[in-house]
Amino acid sequence: MAPSLNTFIYKVLTKKHGLTLKADALKYLLEVVEESGAVSQDEVTKTLDYIAQSYFQQQGDEKLIVDRDALQEVVESFFRKANVNAVFAREDGEDGMDVDEDGMDGGRGTSVAVGDVSEYFHVIDAFEVPRWKYRPHEKIFVKKLTPIKSLHGRKPGNYVLLGMLTQMEEGKFHLEDPDDFVELDLTKQNIDKGHGIFTFNCFVVAQGVYTEDKRFRVDTLGMPVPERREKSLLAFGHNVNFFGGTYEADEEALLTKIELGMTDVSIIIISDVWLDSPKVLMKLRELFEGFSNAVHPLAFLFLGSFSSQPYLYNTSDHAQYKEGFNTLADLLSDFPTLQEQCHFIFVPGPNDPWAANILPRPGIPKYFTSRFRNKVPKAHFVSNPCRIKYCTQEIVVFREDLAHKMRRNAVVSPKENDSASQHMHLVATLLDQAYLSPLPLNVQPVYWAHDHALRLYPSPHLLILADKYEAYNVEYEGTQCINPGSFPNTEYGFMVYAPAGKIVQASQV
């Protein structure tokens, strides 16, 4: 029967689903089908259909040649789901979640036997974020928005325009859309402005008067209306993975149960970890001592800069910089459980080598971190920005002194005499623009092939905007936005994020 089953499997996956199986993948799939107990042709077909659909969800529709490793990853995810579903089905008949005598994985507050919680924790480099292209079949303009090109030949009057703030001529301001541009008159003293920092390259909604001299005098200026995460997902469903990392739509409910059950999972967030500072290293030791005697965090998120001074090329700085990570590795050796169990994520900052000032910035080179990587099995040296996926939650991490840079390049000063703080203007700008760096390319260059890695669509659950200014924790349109502040300059303050309750707590060593 094996030869005929072998042929049948090959035909279903090749002719029906367009997948080409390598020999090792076909052999493995034959073993899986035989062990599944599927006997009839219909049962085998249903099993293969489910495997193919899950494969496309995980790998996308471009990787059509299937090897054993990719196929095994799909099949093993079935077993994980089956195991967790069985545990939750058993616990549904009990009053809440019991805790084992020894706890689970360091006492994470649930008896759910889901193995290492790291299976549901993914760190995504900016250069690994999937790039999607949208092909519209029709273009629809909102009724009250006027395309700029339609202003030509019209009489002076009131209009509402949507476009990008730009500068076509020195000393003048313009609004540009895909078809045309118009000069803006921003001289009115009391322009009614919404929240946000208005810089070149920002998309804005402008209401005003088109004058006889072919200029648009702005009376009201605001950001586009932000779209909450829930609405974005309704528009595209759960079939498009904008974020990156492994993803299966049918795991959503399962991962939500795991996420809510893991009440003791936490992520420690620290910015400006100056490894050349003895005081910082002393405070890190105190921090590790505290967590080694308590429930271990899932991850330590360390944000640069990792040196108090800018890295200088063609000097001896490389030896000192490398020694900083070696010292941290030796320090962690005194806390073996943290060293083995916790994730350590490093995001480069302004003083770190050695990419140019272009976003996304690659992670710190292995030359400086090889010893640390060898000693710490769950070390991640990732790009800036980067992304973290934990169960259903999506976290975007960005280390940049953005508040100062945005205000320095503002075309129009932010709204004054309102209750919004300065950081709320920054947060509103990024989420309204759905982009991490709405600045001109001469101010902040971007690798155009990876521009999509800076997008904030759909909006994440947590946005970490680490800079050297004061710490804050605000919520905007369903997204929690935080800045942990500079560790050395805020009396060694940091933040703790508890994903189960979406709670951020400011702490101090």
C-alpha positions in Angstrom: 0.0 0.0 0.0 3.0 2.3 0.7 3.8 2.8 -3.0 0.2 3.7 -3.9 -0.1 6.0 -0.9 3.2 7.6 -1.8 1.9 8.4 -5.2 -1.4 9.6 -3.9 0.3 12.1 -1.5 2.5 13.4 -4.3 -0.5 13.9 -6.6 -2.6 15.8 -4.0 0.1 18.2 -2.9 1.5 18.7 -6.4 -1.7 18.9 -8.6 -4.1 20.3 -6.1 -1.9 22.7 -4.1 1.0 23.3 -6.4 3.7 22.1 -4.0 6.8 20.2 -5.1 8.1 17.8 -2.4 11.7 16.8 -2.1 12.4 13.2 -1.5 13.1 13.5 2.3 9.9 15.6 2.7 7.8 13.0 0.9 9.2 10.2 3.0 8.5 12.1 6.2 5.0 12.9 5.1 4.3 9.3 4.3 5.3 8.4 7.9 3.1 11.1 9.3 0.0 10.0 7.3 0.6 6.3 8.2 0.9 7.2 11.9 -2.2 9.4 11.8 -4.4 6.4 11.3 -6.1 7.9 8.2 -7.4 4.9 6.2 -9.8 6.1 3.5 -8.9 8.3 0.6 -11.1 11.1 1.9 -9.4 11.0 5.3 -5.9 11.1 3.7 -7.1 14.0 1.5 -8.4 16.0 4.4 -5.2 15.5 6.3 -3.1 16.6 3.3 -5.3 19.6 2.7 -4.9 20.7 6.3 -1.1 20.3 6.1 -0.9 22.2 2.8 -3.0 25.1 4.2 -0.9 25.3 7.3 2.3 25.2 5.2 1.1 28.2 3.2 0.2 30.1 6.4 3.7 29.6 7.8 5.9 29.7 4.7 3.8 31.9 2.4 3.0 31.2 -1.3 6.5 31.8 -2.7 8.3 28.8 -1.2 6.7 26.0 -3.3 9.6 23.5 -3.1 9.0 21.7 0.2 11.9 20.3 2.3 11.7 18.1 5.3 12.6 20.8 7.9 9.8 23.1 6.8 7.3 20.3 6.7 8.4 19.0 10.1 7.9 22.5 11.6 4.3 22.5 10.3 3.5 19.1 11.7 5.1 19.7 15.1 2.9 22.8 15.4 -0.1 20.4 15.2 1.2 18.4 18.1 1.8 21.5 20.2 -1.8 22.7 19.6 -3.2 19.2 20.3 -1.3 19.0 23.6 -2.3 22.5 24.8 -6.0 22.0 23.8 -6.0 18.8 25.8 -4.7 20.6 28.8 -7.2 23.4 28.6 -10.0 20.9 28.0 -9.0 19.2 31.2 -8.8 22.4 33.1 -12.1 23.8 31.8 -13.7 21.4 34.3 -11.7 22.7 37.2 -12.0 26.0 39.1 -9.4 28.1 37.5 -5.8 27.1 36.8 -4.0 25.2 39.5 -0.3 25.7 40.1 2.0 22.7 40.4 4.0 22.3 43.6 7.2 23.3 41.8 5.5 25.8 39.6 6.1 25.8 35.9 9.3 27.0 34.3 10.4 29.0 37.3 6.9 29.5 38.7 5.1 31.2 35.8 1.8 31.0 37.5 0.0 28.2 35.6 0.1 24.4 35.3 -0.5 24.5 31.5 2.0 21.9 30.1 2.9 23.9 27.1 6.7 23.3 27.3 9.1 26.2 27.2 7.2 29.4 26.8 10.0 30.5 24.4 8.1 28.5 21.7 5.7 31.4 21.6 8.3 34.2 21.8 9.8 35.4 18.5 12.3 38.2 17.9 12.0 39.6 14.3 14.8 41.5 12.7 13.8 44.4 10.5 15.4 42.7 7.5 13.1 39.7 8.0 9.8 41.6 8.0 7.6 40.3 5.1 7.0 42.8 2.3 3.5 42.8 0.8 2.3 44.6 -2.3 -1.3 45.7 -2.6 -2.8 45.8 -6.2 -5.9 47.9 -6.2 -8.5 47.1 -8.8 -10.3 50.4 -8.3 -9.6 53.8 -6.8 -12.2 55.5 -4.6 -11.9 59.0 -3.3 -13.6 60.0 -0.1 -16.4 62.3 -1.0 -15.2 65.4 0.8 -11.5 65.2 -0.2 -10.5 67.1 -3.2 -7.7 65.8 -5.5 -5.1 68.5 -5.9 -5.1 68.4 -9.7 -8.9 69.3 -9.7 -8.1 72.7 -8.1 -6.7 73.9 -11.5 -9.3 76.0 -13.2 -11.6 76.2 -10.2 -12.8 79.4 -8.6 -11.4 80.4 -5.2 -13.2 78.6 -2.4 -13.0 76.3 0.6 -11.6 72.8 0.1 -10.3 69.9 2.1 -7.1 68.3 0.8 -5.1 65.2 1.7 -1.4 65.0 0.8 2.2 65.0 1.9 4.0 68.0 3.2 6.9 68.7 0.9 9.1 71.5 -0.5 9.3 71.8 -4.3 11.1 75.2 -4.1 13.4 76.7 -1.6 11.6 78.7 1.1 8.1 77.5 0.1 5.8 74.8 1.4 3.8 72.5 -0.8 1.2 69.7 -0.4 1.6 66.8 -2.8 -0.6 63.9 -3.7 0.0 61.2 -6.4 -1.1 63.5 -9.2 -0.1 67.0 -8.5 1.0 69.6 -5.9 -0.1 73.0 -4.6 1.8 75.7 -2.8 0.7 76.2 0.8 0.2 79.5 2.6 1.0 78.8 6.3 1.2 82.5 7.4 -2.1 82.6 9.2 -1.3 83.2 12.9 -3.9 81.0 14.5 -4.0 77.9 12.3 -6.2 75.3 14.0 -4.0 72.3 14.5 -4.6 68.8 15.7 -2.2 66.8 17.8 1.1 65.9 16.2 4.4 67.2 15.0 4.2 68.4 11.4 7.4 67.7 9.4 8.2 67.3 5.7 7.1 63.9 4.5 4.1 63.8 6.9 0.7 63.1 5.4 -1.8 65.7 6.5 -5.4 66.8 6.0 -5.6 70.5 5.2 -8.8 72.6 5.2 -8.6 76.1 3.8 -9.1 78.5 0.9 -7.8 78.1 -2.6 -6.9 81.7 -3.5 -6.7 83.6 -6.8 -2.9 83.5 -6.8 -3.1 79.7 -7.0 -2.0 79.1 -3.4 -3.9 77.2 -0.7 -4.2 79.2 2.5 -4.4 76.7 5.4 -7.0 77.3 8.1 -7.0 73.9 9.7 -4.2 71.3 9.7 -4.4 67.8 11.1 -3.0 64.3 10.8 -5.0 61.6 9.0 -7.5 59.8 11.2 -5.7 56.9 12.9 -7.1 53.4 12.4 -7.3 51.1 15.4 -5.8 47.7 15.2 -9.2 45.9 15.2 -10.4 47.8 12.1 -7.2 47.0 10.2 -7.6 43.3 10.9 -11.2 43.4 9.9 -10.2 44.9 6.6 -7.6 42.2 5.8 -8.7 39.4 8.0 -6.1 37.3 9.8 -4.7 35.8 6.6 -2.0 38.4 5.9 1.0 38.4 8.2 2.3 42.0 8.1 4.4 41.6 11.2 6.7 38.8 10.5 7.6 35.6 12.4 5.7 32.4 12.4 2.0 32.8 12.2 -1.1 30.6 11.9 -4.5 32.1 11.9 -6.2 29.1 13.6 -3.8 29.4 16.6 -5.3 32.8 17.7 -7.7 31.4 20.3 -5.1 28.9 21.6 -2.4 31.5 22.0 -4.8 33.8 23.8 -5.4 31.1 26.4 -1.7 30.6 26.8 -1.0 34.3 27.0 -3.7 34.9 29.7 -2.6 31.8 31.6 1.1 32.8 31.9 0.5 35.5 34.5 4.1 35.6 35.7 5.7 36.2 32.3 7.5 39.5 32.1 9.9 41.4 29.8 12.5 43.8 31.4 13.1 46.9 29.2 16.3 48.9 29.8 17.7 51.7 27.6 21.3 53.1 27.4 23.0 50.1 28.9 26.5 51.6 29.0 28.8 48.6 29.4 31.8 50.9 29.7 30.4 52.4 33.0 31.3 50.6 36.2 28.3 52.1 37.9 26.0 50.6 35.2 27.6 47.2 35.6 27.2 47.4 39.3 23.5 48.2 38.9 23.0 45.4 36.4 24.5 43.0 39.0 21.9 44.2 41.5 19.2 43.7 38.9 20.3 40.2 38.1 20.6 39.3 41.8 17.0 40.4 42.4 15.5 38.4 39.5 17.7 35.4 40.2 15.9 35.0 43.5 12.4 35.6 42.1 10.4 34.5 39.0 12.7 34.7 36.1 11.7 37.2 33.3 11.1 35.7 29.9 13.4 38.3 28.4 15.8 41.2 29.1 15.4 43.8 26.3 18.6 45.9 26.3 18.5 49.0 24.1 21.6 50.9 23.1 23.8 52.8 23.2 26.1 50.2 24.8 28.8 52.8 25.2 28.7 56.2 26.9 30.9 57.6 24.1 30.3 57.4 20.3 32.2 54.6 18.6 35.2 56.0 16.7 36.6 54.0 13.8 40.3 53.5 13.2 41.0 53.8 16.9 41.4 51.4 19.8 37.7 51.8 20.6 36.9 48.4 19.1 38.8 46.6 21.9 37.1 48.5 24.6 33.7 48.1 23.0 34.2 44.3 22.6 35.4 44.1 26.2 32.1 45.6 27.4 30.1 42.6 26.1 32.8 40.2 27.4 32.4 41.7 30.9 28.6 41.4 30.7 29.0 37.7 29.7 31.2 37.1 32.7 28.7 38.9 35.0 25.9 36.7 33.8 28.0 33.6 34.5 27.4 34.3 38.2 23.6 33.8 37.5 23.5 30.5 35.6 19.7 30.1 35.6 19.2 33.6 34.1 22.0 32.9 31.7 20.4 29.7 30.5 16.7 30.4 30.6 16.2 34.1 29.7 16.3 35.7 26.3 18.7 38.6 26.0 17.9 41.0 23.2 20.3 43.8 22.1 19.1 46.7 19.9 21.8 49.1 18.8 21.7 52.8 19.5 23.3 56.0 18.2 26.8 55.4 19.7 27.1 51.7 18.5 29.0 50.4 15.5 28.9 50.3 12.8 26.2 50.9 10.3 25.7 54.4 8.8 22.9 56.6 10.0 20.4 54.7 7.8 17.3 52.8 8.9 16.9 50.0 9.6 20.2 49.7 11.3 21.7 46.2 11.3 22.5 44.4 14.6 25.8 44.7 16.4 28.4 42.7 14.4 29.5 39.2 15.7 33.1 40.4 16.0 32.1 42.3 19.2 29.7 39.7 20.5 31.1 36.3 19.7 32.0 35.5 23.3 28.6 36.6 24.7 26.8 34.5 22.0 28.8 31.4 23.0 28.0 31.9 26.7 24.4 32.9 26.5 22.3 30.5 24.4 19.3 32.8 23.9 21.1 36.0 22.9 19.6 38.0 20.1 21.6 40.9 18.5 19.0 42.4 16.2 18.3 45.4 14.1 17.0 48.8 15.0 14.0 48.9 14.8 13.0 45.3 15.5 9.8 43.4 16.4 8.9 40.9 19.1 6.0 38.5 18.8 4.7 36.9 22.1 1.7 34.7 21.7 -0.9 37.1 20.1 0.9 40.3 21.0 3.0 42.3 18.6 5.7 44.6 20.0 7.7 47.2 18.0 11.0 48.4 19.4 12.7 51.5 18.2 15.8 53.2 19.7 16.2 56.7 18.4 16.3 60.2 19.9 13.2 60.9 17.9 11.5 63.6 20.0 14.4 66.1 19.5 14.8 65.2 15.8 11.1 65.6 15.0 10.8 69.0 16.8 13.9 70.3 15.2 12.5 69.6 11.7 8.9 70.7 12.4 7.4 72.8 9.6 4.6 74.0 11.9 4.9 74.2 15.6 2.8 71.6 17.5 -0.6 72.6 19.0 -0.1 74.8 22.0 -2.2 75.4 25.2 -3.7 72.0 25.3 -3.4 69.2 27.8 -1.4 66.9 25.6 2.2 66.4 26.7 5.2 66.6 24.3 5.6 62.9 24.1 1.8 62.5 23.2 2.4 64.7 20.2 5.2 62.4 19.1 3.2 59.2 19.7 0.2 60.6 17.9 2.4 61.5 14.9 3.9 58.1 14.5 0.6 56.2 14.9 -1.4 58.6 12.7 1.3 58.3 10.0 1.6 54.5 10.6 5.3 55.0 10.2 8.3 55.1 12.6 10.3 57.9 10.9 8.1 60.4 9.0 11.1 62.7 8.2 12.7 63.8 4.9 15.3 61.4 3.6 18.0 64.0 3.9 17.3 64.1 7.6 16.8 60.4 8.2 17.9 58.1 5.3 16.1 54.8 4.8 17.1 51.6 3.0 14.2 51.7 0.5 14.1 48.0 0.0 13.3 47.7 3.8 11.1 50.7 4.1 8.2 48.4 5.0 10.0 47.4 8.2 9.3 50.9 9.5 5.5 50.7 9.0 3.1 50.6 11.9 0.2 48.9 10.2 -1.7 47.3 11.7 -0.8 49.3 14.9 1.1 47.1 17.4 -0.1 46.2 20.9 3.0 47.8 22.4 5.3 50.5 20.9 8.6 51.0 22.7 10.2 54.4 21.7 13.4 54.5 23.6 15.3 57.8 23.7 17.4 59.8 26.2 14.5 61.9 27.5 12.2 61.3 30.4 10.3 58.1 30.7 6.6 57.9 29.9 3.7 55.5 29.5 0.7 56.6 27.4 -2.0 54.9 25.4 -3.2 56.1 22.0 -5.9 54.6 19.9 -5.5 51.2 21.6 -1.7 51.1 21.4 0.4 51.3 24.5 3.5 53.5 24.0 6.4 53.7 26.4 9.8 55.1 26.8 11.9 53.5 29.6 14.2 56.5 29.8 18.0 56.4 29.9 19.1 53.9 32.5 22.1 55.9 33.7 20.4 59.3 33.6 17.1 58.4 35.3 18.7 57.1 38.5 18.8 53.6 37.0 15.2 53.3 36.1 13.7 50.7 33.8 10.3 49.2 32.9 8.7 45.8 33.3 6.1 44.7 30.9 3.6 41.9 31.9 1.9 40.6 28.7 -0.9 38.7 30.4 -2.5 41.9 31.7 -0.8 44.3 29.2 0.6 46.2 32.3 3.7 48.4 32.2 5.4 49.1 35.5 8.2 51.6 36.1 10.9 50.3 38.4 14.3 51.3 39.7 17.4 49.5 40.9 
